[in-house]
Amino acid sequence: MRADAARRRAAILDAARLLVAERGADVALETVAESAGVGIATLYRNFSSRAELLDAVALGVVADVRVAVREALAAAPADARAAWESSIRRLVGLGLGALTAALAEHVAAVPSPAVAEAQAGAVAALDELLAAARAAGAVRDDVTPAELMVLIGMLTRPQPEAVSRAAPDLEERLVEFLLAGLRPAPAAG
């Protein structure tokens, strides 16, 4: 792919990701094209349908999760607890809440083989990260990858602007609550 074509494709994906998070999966494709600074014909040359575009957005989201997890796993041997906490902050920083909610119906209906494969890989990587965090005593034994992603999705749902203004450190406090709630209970004794 030529460099200019790759830039246009990336611009379309960036615009789609933002607009899907803001407005949902049924955002007008003309709006996506306009936001990306391309014509609708260029969008359709890159993505033949809304489903293909949404698959590409979903694949991008899953890829971001896998990168965050892979980097945490690379850091885990040195300090698994710090790697675990850093990975949670990074996953929260991806702002997955609005995106996963908007893409859930599209992906859940009949995921494309590529999306299903990517999701399975992300779940396996998250399971590996959870195992490292469990071994370090940083997370309860019963937390699953699906539960972790639902928690992060819930935590990163967009909040009304009034809430954000009134509690500017809300996300960080919620991350601290999440981390504390995922830690194993102290041993009785």
Disulfide bonds with the S-S distance in Angstrom:
none
